[in-house]
Amino acid sequence: MSKCRYCNKEITWMKEGRKNVPVEGDGTVHTCQERKDAIKSFKKIEPTTLSPEEIAKYEQAINKKK
Ligand SMILES: [Zn+2]
């Protein structure tokens, strides 16, 4: 079990192809407004030039702010 970094709900990370997808206890994909907003805001910054490492760093920075 881990927690959604955006809303702190308990979720499980499932591998789906090349990306990890957060899944709730009942098996549905987790979505929350906080997560949607965060994804929207980092897509706005650099739509194509961010590497996965840079995105990870950016997400860590968001976590530290909380
Ligand atoms: Zn969430």
N, CA, C, O and the ligand as a Tripos MOL2 file, in Angstrom:
@<TRIPOS>MOLECULE
protein
  265   263    67     0     0
PROTEIN
NO_CHARGES

@<TRIPOS>ATOM
      1 N           0.8350   -1.2190    0.0000 N.3       1 MET1
      2 CA          0.0000    0.0000    0.0000 C.3       1 MET1
      3 C           0.8630    1.2590    0.0000 C.2       1 MET1
      4 O           1.8670    1.3380    0.7070 O.2       1 MET1
      5 N           0.4710    2.2020   -0.7720 N.am      2 SER2
      6 CA          1.1170    3.5040   -0.6800 C.3       2 SER2
      7 C           0.0110    4.5520   -0.7280 C.2       2 SER2
      8 O          -1.1730    4.2350   -0.8430 O.2       2 SER2
      9 N           0.4250    5.7810   -0.6400 N.am      3 LYS3
     10 CA         -0.5740    6.8350   -0.6120 C.3       3 LYS3
     11 C          -0.4690    7.7160   -1.8330 C.2       3 LYS3
     12 O           0.6220    7.9600   -2.3470 O.2       3 LYS3
     13 N          -1.6070    8.1920   -2.2940 N.am      4 CYS4
     14 CA         -1.6000    9.1710   -3.3630 C.3       4 CYS4
     15 C          -0.8410   10.3910   -2.8730 C.2       4 CYS4
     16 O          -1.1300   10.9350   -1.8070 O.2       4 CYS4
     17 N           0.1400   10.8140   -3.6700 N.am      5 ARG5
     18 CA          0.9490   11.9510   -3.2240 C.3       5 ARG5
     19 C           0.1680   13.2500   -3.2650 C.2       5 ARG5
     20 O           0.6080   14.2580   -2.7110 O.2       5 ARG5
     21 N          -0.9710   13.2380   -3.9060 N.am      6 TYR6
     22 CA         -1.7290   14.4760   -4.0570 C.3       6 TYR6
     23 C          -2.8520   14.6100   -3.0340 C.2       6 TYR6
     24 O          -3.0620   15.6920   -2.4850 O.2       6 TYR6
     25 N          -3.5840   13.5100   -2.7680 N.am      7 CYS7
     26 CA         -4.7140   13.6300   -1.8380 C.3       7 CYS7
     27 C          -4.5450   12.7220   -0.6190 C.2       7 CYS7
     28 O          -5.3870   12.7240    0.2780 O.2       7 CYS7
     29 N          -3.4350   11.9310   -0.5840 N.am      8 ASN8
     30 CA         -3.1310   11.0690    0.5650 C.3       8 ASN8
     31 C          -4.0540    9.8740    0.7500 C.2       8 ASN8
     32 O          -4.0560    9.2500    1.8110 O.2       8 ASN8
     33 N          -4.8350    9.5530   -0.2700 N.am      9 LYS9
     34 CA         -5.6720    8.3720   -0.1860 C.3       9 LYS9
     35 C          -4.8160    7.1190   -0.3730 C.2       9 LYS9
     36 O          -3.8210    7.1520   -1.0970 O.2       9 LYS9
     37 N          -5.1960    6.0230    0.2700 N.am     10 GLU10
     38 CA         -4.4610    4.7630    0.1180 C.3      10 GLU10
     39 C          -4.6640    4.1990   -1.2890 C.2      10 GLU10
     40 O          -5.7970    4.0190   -1.7350 O.2      10 GLU10
     41 N          -3.5770    3.9270   -1.9710 N.am     11 ILE11
     42 CA         -3.6480    3.3940   -3.3280 C.3      11 ILE11
     43 C          -2.5880    2.3140   -3.5070 C.2      11 ILE11
     44 O          -1.6770    2.1720   -2.6920 O.2      11 ILE11
     45 N          -2.7270    1.5580   -4.5880 N.am     12 THR12
     46 CA         -1.7100    0.5790   -4.9660 C.3      12 THR12
     47 C          -1.2180    0.9500   -6.3550 C.2      12 THR12
     48 O          -2.0110    1.3050   -7.2280 O.2      12 THR12
     49 N           0.1010    0.8670   -6.5600 N.am     13 TRP13
     50 CA          0.6360    1.1640   -7.8920 C.3      13 TRP13
     51 C           0.6500   -0.0940   -8.7310 C.2      13 TRP13
     52 O           1.2410   -1.0980   -8.3350 O.2      13 TRP13
     53 N           0.0040   -0.0540   -9.8930 N.am     14 MET14
     54 CA         -0.0200   -1.1860  -10.8150 C.3      14 MET14
     55 C           0.7540   -0.8200  -12.0630 C.2      14 MET14
     56 O           0.6430    0.2880  -12.5880 O.2      14 MET14
     57 N           1.5520   -1.7910  -12.5310 N.am     15 LYS15
     58 CA          2.2920   -1.5690  -13.7800 C.3      15 LYS15
     59 C           1.3510   -1.7650  -14.9400 C.2      15 LYS15
     60 O           0.7040   -2.8040  -15.0690 O.2      15 LYS15
     61 N           1.2830   -0.7510  -15.7870 N.am     16 GLU16
     62 CA          0.4540   -0.8750  -16.9750 C.3      16 GLU16
     63 C           1.3000   -0.4290  -18.1510 C.2      16 GLU16
     64 O           1.4410    0.7660  -18.4090 O.2      16 GLU16
     65 N           1.8750   -1.4120  -18.8770 N.am     17 GLY17
     66 CA          2.7930   -1.0700  -19.9420 C.3      17 GLY17
     67 C           4.0170   -0.4090  -19.3430 C.2      17 GLY17
     68 O           4.6690   -0.9870  -18.4730 O.2      17 GLY17
     69 N           4.3420    0.8080  -19.7980 N.am     18 ARG18
     70 CA          5.5440    1.4760  -19.3240 C.3      18 ARG18
     71 C           5.2840    2.4200  -18.1720 C.2      18 ARG18
     72 O           6.2220    3.0020  -17.6270 O.2      18 ARG18
     73 N           4.0280    2.5820  -17.7910 N.am     19 LYS19
     74 CA          3.7850    3.5170  -16.6980 C.3      19 LYS19
     75 C           3.0880    2.8360  -15.5220 C.2      19 LYS19
     76 O           2.4430    1.7980  -15.6700 O.2      19 LYS19
     77 N           3.2380    3.4460  -14.3660 N.am     20 ASN20
     78 CA          2.5490    2.9740  -13.1740 C.3      20 ASN20
     79 C           1.2260    3.7030  -13.0430 C.2      20 ASN20
     80 O           1.1360    4.9160  -13.2310 O.2      20 ASN20
     81 N           0.2080    2.9320  -12.7170 N.am     21 VAL21
     82 CA         -1.1230    3.5090  -12.5850 C.3      21 VAL21
     83 C          -1.5880    3.3310  -11.1420 C.2      21 VAL21
     84 O          -1.5130    2.2240  -10.6080 O.2      21 VAL21
     85 N          -2.0640    4.3880  -10.5080 N.am     22 PRO22
     86 CA         -2.5660    4.2470   -9.1480 C.3      22 PRO22
     87 C          -3.9560    3.6130   -9.1390 C.2      22 PRO22
     88 O          -4.8510    4.0460   -9.8640 O.2      22 PRO22
     89 N          -4.1220    2.5880   -8.3170 N.am     23 VAL23
     90 CA         -5.3910    1.8650   -8.2610 C.3      23 VAL23
     91 C          -5.9080    1.8880   -6.8330 C.2      23 VAL23
     92 O          -5.1380    1.7230   -5.8870 O.2      23 VAL23
     93 N          -7.1980    2.0920   -6.6750 N.am     24 GLU24
     94 CA         -7.7970    2.1090   -5.3420 C.3      24 GLU24
     95 C          -8.0830    0.6930   -4.8590 C.2      24 GLU24
     96 O          -7.9620   -0.2690   -5.6180 O.2      24 GLU24
     97 N          -8.4640    0.5760   -3.5920 N.am     25 GLY25
     98 CA         -8.7280   -0.7230   -2.9820 C.3      25 GLY25
     99 C          -9.7460   -1.5740   -3.7260 C.2      25 GLY25
    100 O          -9.6620   -2.8010   -3.7030 O.2      25 GLY25
    101 N         -10.6980   -0.9400   -4.3770 N.am     26 ASP26
    102 CA        -11.7280   -1.6960   -5.1010 C.3      26 ASP26
    103 C         -11.3330   -2.0330   -6.5420 C.2      26 ASP26
    104 O         -12.1390   -2.5730   -7.3000 O.2      26 ASP26
    105 N         -10.0790   -1.7090   -6.9190 N.am     27 GLY27
    106 CA         -9.5970   -2.0920   -8.2360 C.3      27 GLY27
    107 C          -9.7940   -1.0550   -9.3370 C.2      27 GLY27
    108 O          -9.3790   -1.2630  -10.4770 O.2      27 GLY27
    109 N         -10.4240    0.0520   -8.9920 N.am     28 THR28
    110 CA        -10.6020    1.0920  -10.0050 C.3      28 THR28
    111 C          -9.4040    2.0350  -10.0100 C.2      28 THR28
    112 O          -8.7430    2.2310   -8.9900 O.2      28 THR28
    113 N          -9.1410    2.6110  -11.1770 N.am     29 VAL29
    114 CA         -8.0340    3.5550  -11.2910 C.3      29 VAL29
    115 C          -8.3290    4.7880  -10.4460 C.2      29 VAL29
    116 O          -9.4100    5.3720  -10.5180 O.2      29 VAL29
    117 N          -7.3430    5.1640   -9.6480 N.am     30 HIS30
    118 CA         -7.5330    6.3200   -8.7770 C.3      30 HIS30
    119 C          -7.3740    7.6200   -9.5360 C.2      30 HIS30
    120 O          -6.3840    7.8340  -10.2350 O.2      30 HIS30
    121 N          -8.3550    8.4760   -9.3900 N.am     31 THR31
    122 CA         -8.1980    9.8460   -9.8910 C.3      31 THR31
    123 C          -8.6850   10.7740   -8.8070 C.2      31 THR31
    124 O          -9.5930   10.4290   -8.0510 O.2      31 THR31
    125 N          -8.1050   11.9230   -8.7220 N.am     32 CYS32
    126 CA         -8.5900   12.9290   -7.7900 C.3      32 CYS32
    127 C          -8.2820   14.2880   -8.3850 C.2      32 CYS32
    128 O          -7.4040   14.4120   -9.2390 O.2      32 CYS32
    129 N          -8.9840   15.2860   -7.9480 N.am     33 GLN33
    130 CA         -8.8090   16.6140   -8.5210 C.3      33 GLN33
    131 C          -7.3760   17.1120   -8.3340 C.2      33 GLN33
    132 O          -6.8080   17.7400   -9.2280 O.2      33 GLN33
    133 N          -6.7940   16.8250   -7.1570 N.am     34 GLU34
    134 CA         -5.4320   17.2700   -6.8770 C.3      34 GLU34
    135 C          -4.4440   16.7150   -7.9030 C.2      34 GLU34
    136 O          -3.5660   17.4230   -8.3960 O.2      34 GLU34
    137 N          -4.6160   15.4180   -8.2120 N.am     35 ARG35
    138 CA         -3.7190   14.7670   -9.1560 C.3      35 ARG35
    139 C          -3.9090   15.3350  -10.5600 C.2      35 ARG35
    140 O          -2.9380   15.6120  -11.2640 O.2      35 ARG35
    141 N          -5.1740   15.5050  -10.9590 N.am     36 LYS36
    142 CA         -5.4540   16.0760  -12.2820 C.3      36 LYS36
    143 C          -4.8260   17.4570  -12.4250 C.2      36 LYS36
    144 O          -4.2280   17.7820  -13.4500 O.2      36 LYS36
    145 N          -4.9730   18.2600  -11.3780 N.am     37 ASP37
    146 CA         -4.4150   19.6160  -11.4190 C.3      37 ASP37
    147 C          -2.8960   19.5700  -11.5300 C.2      37 ASP37
    148 O          -2.2990   20.3470  -12.2750 O.2      37 ASP37
    149 N          -2.2730   18.6570  -10.7870 N.am     38 ALA38
    150 CA         -0.8150   18.5600  -10.8080 C.3      38 ALA38
    151 C          -0.3290   18.1250  -12.1900 C.2      38 ALA38
    152 O           0.6470   18.6670  -12.7090 O.2      38 ALA38
    153 N          -1.0060   17.1520  -12.7770 N.am     39 ILE39
    154 CA         -0.6040   16.6800  -14.1020 C.3      39 ILE39
    155 C          -0.7790   17.7980  -15.1280 C.2      39 ILE39
    156 O           0.0820   18.0150  -15.9810 O.2      39 ILE39
    157 N          -1.8960   18.4940  -15.0330 N.am     40 LYS40
    158 CA         -2.1460   19.6160  -15.9240 C.3      40 LYS40
    159 C          -1.0460   20.6640  -15.7810 C.2      40 LYS40
    160 O          -0.5490   21.1900  -16.7770 O.2      40 LYS40
    161 N          -0.6680   20.9640  -14.5330 N.am     41 SER41
    162 CA          0.3110   22.0240  -14.3460 C.3      41 SER41
    163 C           1.6960   21.6120  -14.7960 C.2      41 SER41
    164 O           2.4460   22.4700  -15.2610 O.2      41 SER41
    165 N           2.0870   20.3320  -14.6840 N.am     42 PHE42
    166 CA          3.4070   20.0520  -15.2160 C.3      42 PHE42
    167 C           3.4460   19.7960  -16.6990 C.2      42 PHE42
    168 O           4.5130   19.8460  -17.3110 O.2      42 PHE42
    169 N           2.2970   19.5230  -17.2890 N.am     43 LYS43
    170 CA          2.2630   19.4720  -18.7550 C.3      43 LYS43
    171 C           2.4220   20.8680  -19.3440 C.2      43 LYS43
    172 O           2.9790   21.0510  -20.4260 O.2      43 LYS43
    173 N           1.9150   21.8470  -18.5970 N.am     44 LYS44
    174 CA          2.0010   23.2350  -19.0590 C.3      44 LYS44
    175 C           3.4430   23.7270  -19.1050 C.2      44 LYS44
    176 O           3.8090   24.4900  -19.9990 O.2      44 LYS44
    177 N           4.2480   23.3060  -18.1670 N.am     45 ILE45
    178 CA          5.6150   23.8200  -18.0610 C.3      45 ILE45
    179 C           6.4530   23.4860  -19.3030 C.2      45 ILE45
    180 O           6.9470   24.3910  -19.9730 O.2      45 ILE45
    181 N           6.6100   22.2270  -19.6040 N.am     46 GLU46
    182 CA          7.4240   21.7990  -20.7540 C.3      46 GLU46
    183 C           6.7390   20.5900  -21.3720 C.2      46 GLU46
    184 O           6.9580   19.4620  -20.9300 O.2      46 GLU46
    185 N           5.9300   20.8070  -22.3660 N.am     47 PRO47
    186 CA          5.1350   19.6820  -22.8560 C.3      47 PRO47
    187 C           5.9450   18.5060  -23.3990 C.2      47 PRO47
    188 O           5.5420   17.3580  -23.2080 O.2      47 PRO47
    189 N           7.0500   18.7460  -24.0560 N.am     48 THR48
    190 CA          7.7360   17.6190  -24.6990 C.3      48 THR48
    191 C           9.1860   17.4180  -24.2710 C.2      48 THR48
    192 O           9.7560   16.3550  -24.5160 O.2      48 THR48
    193 N           9.7870   18.4140  -23.6410 N.am     49 THR49
    194 CA         11.2330   18.3090  -23.4270 C.3      49 THR49
    195 C          11.6260   17.7360  -22.0780 C.2      49 THR49
    196 O          12.8080   17.4750  -21.8500 O.2      49 THR49
    197 N          10.6790   17.5340  -21.1790 N.am     50 LEU50
    198 CA         11.0360   16.9820  -19.8690 C.3      50 LEU50
    199 C          11.3290   15.4890  -19.9590 C.2      50 LEU50
    200 O          10.5490   14.7220  -20.5240 O.2      50 LEU50
    201 N          12.4520   15.0940  -19.4000 N.am     51 SER51
    202 CA         12.7640   13.6720  -19.3370 C.3      51 SER51
    203 C          12.0600   13.0710  -18.1240 C.2      51 SER51
    204 O          11.6670   13.8080  -17.2190 O.2      51 SER51
    205 N          11.8940   11.7540  -18.0840 N.am     52 PRO52
    206 CA         11.2660   11.1360  -16.9030 C.3      52 PRO52
    207 C          11.9750   11.5120  -15.6070 C.2      52 PRO52
    208 O          11.3260   11.6900  -14.5760 O.2      52 PRO52
    209 N          13.2910   11.6340  -15.6500 N.am     53 GLU53
    210 CA         14.0490   12.0180  -14.4510 C.3      53 GLU53
    211 C          13.6630   13.4130  -13.9890 C.2      53 GLU53
    212 O          13.4980   13.6590  -12.7940 O.2      53 GLU53
    213 N          13.5210   14.3170  -14.9380 N.am     54 GLU54
    214 CA         13.1480   15.6850  -14.5840 C.3      54 GLU54
    215 C          11.7370   15.7440  -14.0190 C.2      54 GLU54
    216 O          11.4640   16.4960  -13.0830 O.2      54 GLU54
    217 N          10.8450   14.9480  -14.5910 N.am     55 ILE55
    218 CA          9.4780   14.8990  -14.0700 C.3      55 ILE55
    219 C           9.4890   14.3640  -12.6380 C.2      55 ILE55
    220 O           8.7780   14.8790  -11.7750 O.2      55 ILE55
    221 N          10.2980   13.3280  -12.3890 N.am     56 ALA56
    222 CA         10.4060   12.7740  -11.0410 C.3      56 ALA56
    223 C          10.9170   13.8210  -10.0620 C.2      56 ALA56
    224 O          10.4220   13.9280   -8.9400 O.2      56 ALA56
    225 N          11.9130   14.5950  -10.4960 N.am     57 LYS57
    226 CA         12.4400   15.6590   -9.6350 C.3      57 LYS57
    227 C          11.3660   16.6940   -9.3380 C.2      57 LYS57
    228 O          11.2350   17.1760   -8.2140 O.2      57 LYS57
    229 N          10.6110   17.0190  -10.3630 N.am     58 TYR58
    230 CA          9.5520   18.0030  -10.2090 C.3      58 TYR58
    231 C           8.4980   17.4960   -9.2250 C.2      58 TYR58
    232 O           8.0090   18.2540   -8.3880 O.2      58 TYR58
    233 N           8.1540   16.2260   -9.3280 N.am     59 GLU59
    234 CA          7.1790   15.6500   -8.4050 C.3      59 GLU59
    235 C           7.6940   15.6500   -6.9740 C.2      59 GLU59
    236 O           6.9370   15.8840   -6.0320 O.2      59 GLU59
    237 N           8.9960   15.3850   -6.8170 N.am     60 GLN60
    238 CA          9.5820   15.4320   -5.4770 C.3      60 GLN60
    239 C           9.4830   16.8300   -4.8940 C.2      60 GLN60
    240 O           9.2090   17.0040   -3.7070 O.2      60 GLN60
    241 N           9.7070   17.8090   -5.7300 N.am     61 ALA61
    242 CA          9.6230   19.1950   -5.2840 C.3      61 ALA61
    243 C           8.2210   19.5110   -4.8020 C.2      61 ALA61
    244 O           8.0460   20.2010   -3.7970 O.2      61 ALA61
    245 N           7.2160   19.0080   -5.5160 N.am     62 ILE62
    246 CA          5.8250   19.2030   -5.0920 C.3      62 ILE62
    247 C           5.6020   18.5640   -3.7270 C.2      62 ILE62
    248 O           4.9730   19.1540   -2.8480 O.2      62 ILE62
    249 N           6.1250   17.3480   -3.5610 N.am     63 ASN63
    250 CA          5.9670   16.6470   -2.2850 C.3      63 ASN63
    251 C           6.5650   17.4040   -1.1320 C.2      63 ASN63
    252 O           5.9820   17.4570   -0.0490 O.2      63 ASN63
    253 N           7.7380   17.9990   -1.3540 N.am     64 LYS64
    254 CA          8.4150   18.7190   -0.2750 C.3      64 LYS64
    255 C           7.6250   19.9290    0.1850 C.2      64 LYS64
    256 O           7.6570   20.2970    1.3590 O.2      64 LYS64
    257 N           6.9200   20.5390   -0.7440 N.am     65 LYS65
    258 CA          6.1360   21.7290   -0.4130 C.3      65 LYS65
    259 C           5.0180   21.4100    0.5770 C.2      65 LYS65
    260 O           4.6220   22.2680    1.3660 O.2      65 LYS65
    261 N           4.5120   20.1810    0.5370 N.am     66 LYS66
    262 CA          3.3570   19.8490    1.3700 C.3      66 LYS66
    263 C           3.7200   19.6570    2.8360 C.2      66 LYS66
    264 O           2.8470   19.3730    3.6560 O.2      66 LYS66
    265 ZN         -5.3440   11.2660   -5.1160 Zn       67 ZN67
@<TRIPOS>BOND
     1     1     2 1
     2     2     3 1
     3     3     4 2
     4     3     5 am
     5     5     6 1
     6     6     7 1
     7     7     8 2
     8     7     9 am
     9     9    10 1
    10    10    11 1
    11    11    12 2
    12    11    13 am
    13    13    14 1
    14    14    15 1
    15    15    16 2
    16    15    17 am
    17    17    18 1
    18    18    19 1
    19    19    20 2
    20    19    21 am
    21    21    22 1
    22    22    23 1
    23    23    24 2
    24    23    25 am
    25    25    26 1
    26    26    27 1
    27    27    28 2
    28    27    29 am
    29    29    30 1
    30    30    31 1
    31    31    32 2
    32    31    33 am
    33    33    34 1
    34    34    35 1
    35    35    36 2
    36    35    37 am
    37    37    38 1
    38    38    39 1
    39    39    40 2
    40    39    41 am
    41    41    42 1
    42    42    43 1
    43    43    44 2
    44    43    45 am
    45    45    46 1
    46    46    47 1
    47    47    48 2
    48    47    49 am
    49    49    50 1
    50    50    51 1
    51    51    52 2
    52    51    53 am
    53    53    54 1
    54    54    55 1
    55    55    56 2
    56    55    57 am
    57    57    58 1
    58    58    59 1
    59    59    60 2
    60    59    61 am
    61    61    62 1
    62    62    63 1
    63    63    64 2
    64    63    65 am
    65    65    66 1
    66    66    67 1
    67    67    68 2
    68    67    69 am
    69    69    70 1
    70    70    71 1
    71    71    72 2
    72    71    73 am
    73    73    74 1
    74    74    75 1
    75    75    76 2
    76    75    77 am
    77    77    78 1
    78    78    79 1
    79    79    80 2
    80    79    81 am
    81    81    82 1
    82    82    83 1
    83    83    84 2
    84    83    85 am
    85    85    86 1
    86    86    87 1
    87    87    88 2
    88    87    89 am
    89    89    90 1
    90    90    91 1
    91    91    92 2
    92    91    93 am
    93    93    94 1
    94    94    95 1
    95    95    96 2
    96    95    97 am
    97    97    98 1
    98    98    99 1
    99    99   100 2
   100    99   101 am
   101   101   102 1
   102   102   103 1
   103   103   104 2
   104   103   105 am
   105   105   106 1
   106   106   107 1
   107   107   108 2
   108   107   109 am
   109   109   110 1
   110   110   111 1
   111   111   112 2
   112   111   113 am
   113   113   114 1
   114   114   115 1
   115   115   116 2
   116   115   117 am
   117   117   118 1
   118   118   119 1
   119   119   120 2
   120   119   121 am
   121   121   122 1
   122   122   123 1
   123   123   124 2
   124   123   125 am
   125   125   126 1
   126   126   127 1
   127   127   128 2
   128   127   129 am
   129   129   130 1
   130   130   131 1
   131   131   132 2
   132   131   133 am
   133   133   134 1
   134   134   135 1
   135   135   136 2
   136   135   137 am
   137   137   138 1
   138   138   139 1
   139   139   140 2
   140   139   141 am
   141   141   142 1
   142   142   143 1
   143   143   144 2
   144   143   145 am
   145   145   146 1
   146   146   147 1
   147   147   148 2
   148   147   149 am
   149   149   150 1
   150   150   151 1
   151   151   152 2
   152   151   153 am
   153   153   154 1
   154   154   155 1
   155   155   156 2
   156   155   157 am
   157   157   158 1
   158   158   159 1
   159   159   160 2
   160   159   161 am
   161   161   162 1
   162   162   163 1
   163   163   164 2
   164   163   165 am
   165   165   166 1
   166   166   167 1
   167   167   168 2
   168   167   169 am
   169   169   170 1
   170   170   171 1
   171   171   172 2
   172   171   173 am
   173   173   174 1
   174   174   175 1
   175   175   176 2
   176   175   177 am
   177   177   178 1
   178   178   179 1
   179   179   180 2
   180   179   181 am
   181   181   182 1
   182   182   183 1
   183   183   184 2
   184   183   185 am
   185   185   186 1
   186   186   187 1
   187   187   188 2
   188   187   189 am
   189   189   190 1
   190   190   191 1
   191   191   192 2
   192   191   193 am
   193   193   194 1
   194   194   195 1
   195   195   196 2
   196   195   197 am
   197   197   198 1
   198   198   199 1
   199   199   200 2
   200   199   201 am
   201   201   202 1
   202   202   203 1
   203   203   204 2
   204   203   205 am
   205   205   206 1
   206   206   207 1
   207   207   208 2
   208   207   209 am
   209   209   210 1
   210   210   211 1
   211   211   212 2
   212   211   213 am
   213   213   214 1
   214   214   215 1
   215   215   216 2
   216   215   217 am
   217   217   218 1
   218   218   219 1
   219   219   220 2
   220   219   221 am
   221   221   222 1
   222   222   223 1
   223   223   224 2
   224   223   225 am
   225   225   226 1
   226   226   227 1
   227   227   228 2
   228   227   229 am
   229   229   230 1
   230   230   231 1
   231   231   232 2
   232   231   233 am
   233   233   234 1
   234   234   235 1
   235   235   236 2
   236   235   237 am
   237   237   238 1
   238   238   239 1
   239   239   240 2
   240   239   241 am
   241   241   242 1
   242   242   243 1
   243   243   244 2
   244   243   245 am
   245   245   246 1
   246   246   247 1
   247   247   248 2
   248   247   249 am
   249   249   250 1
   250   250   251 1
   251   251   252 2
   252   251   253 am
   253   253   254 1
   254   254   255 1
   255   255   256 2
   256   255   257 am
   257   257   258 1
   258   258   259 1
   259   259   260 2
   260   259   261 am
   261   261   262 1
   262   262   263 1
   263   263   264 2
@<TRIPOS>SUBSTRUCTURE
     1 MET1         2 RESIDUE 1 A MET
     2 SER2         6 RESIDUE 1 A SER
     3 LYS3        10 RESIDUE 1 A LYS
     4 CYS4        14 RESIDUE 1 A CYS
     5 ARG5        18 RESIDUE 1 A ARG
     6 TYR6        22 RESIDUE 1 A TYR
     7 CYS7        26 RESIDUE 1 A CYS
     8 ASN8        30 RESIDUE 1 A ASN
     9 LYS9        34 RESIDUE 1 A LYS
    10 GLU10       38 RESIDUE 1 A GLU
    11 ILE11       42 RESIDUE 1 A ILE
    12 THR12       46 RESIDUE 1 A THR
    13 TRP13       50 RESIDUE 1 A TRP
    14 MET14       54 RESIDUE 1 A MET
    15 LYS15       58 RESIDUE 1 A LYS
    16 GLU16       62 RESIDUE 1 A GLU
    17 GLY17       66 RESIDUE 1 A GLY
    18 ARG18       70 RESIDUE 1 A ARG
    19 LYS19       74 RESIDUE 1 A LYS
    20 ASN20       78 RESIDUE 1 A ASN
    21 VAL21       82 RESIDUE 1 A VAL
    22 PRO22       86 RESIDUE 1 A PRO
    23 VAL23       90 RESIDUE 1 A VAL
    24 GLU24       94 RESIDUE 1 A GLU
    25 GLY25       98 RESIDUE 1 A GLY
    26 ASP26      102 RESIDUE 1 A ASP
    27 GLY27      106 RESIDUE 1 A GLY
    28 THR28      110 RESIDUE 1 A THR
    29 VAL29      114 RESIDUE 1 A VAL
    30 HIS30      118 RESIDUE 1 A HIS
    31 THR31      122 RESIDUE 1 A THR
    32 CYS32      126 RESIDUE 1 A CYS
    33 GLN33      130 RESIDUE 1 A GLN
    34 GLU34      134 RESIDUE 1 A GLU
    35 ARG35      138 RESIDUE 1 A ARG
    36 LYS36      142 RESIDUE 1 A LYS
    37 ASP37      146 RESIDUE 1 A ASP
    38 ALA38      150 RESIDUE 1 A ALA
    39 ILE39      154 RESIDUE 1 A ILE
    40 LYS40      158 RESIDUE 1 A LYS
    41 SER41      162 RESIDUE 1 A SER
    42 PHE42      166 RESIDUE 1 A PHE
    43 LYS43      170 RESIDUE 1 A LYS
    44 LYS44      174 RESIDUE 1 A LYS
    45 ILE45      178 RESIDUE 1 A ILE
    46 GLU46      182 RESIDUE 1 A GLU
    47 PRO47      186 RESIDUE 1 A PRO
    48 THR48      190 RESIDUE 1 A THR
    49 THR49      194 RESIDUE 1 A THR
    50 LEU50      198 RESIDUE 1 A LEU
    51 SER51      202 RESIDUE 1 A SER
    52 PRO52      206 RESIDUE 1 A PRO
    53 GLU53      210 RESIDUE 1 A GLU
    54 GLU54      214 RESIDUE 1 A GLU
    55 ILE55      218 RESIDUE 1 A ILE
    56 ALA56      222 RESIDUE 1 A ALA
    57 LYS57      226 RESIDUE 1 A LYS
    58 TYR58      230 RESIDUE 1 A TYR
    59 GLU59      234 RESIDUE 1 A GLU
    60 GLN60      238 RESIDUE 1 A GLN
    61 ALA61      242 RESIDUE 1 A ALA
    62 ILE62      246 RESIDUE 1 A ILE
    63 ASN63      250 RESIDUE 1 A ASN
    64 LYS64      254 RESIDUE 1 A LYS
    65 LYS65      258 RESIDUE 1 A LYS
    66 LYS66      262 RESIDUE 1 A LYS
    67 ZN67       265 GROUP 0 **** ****
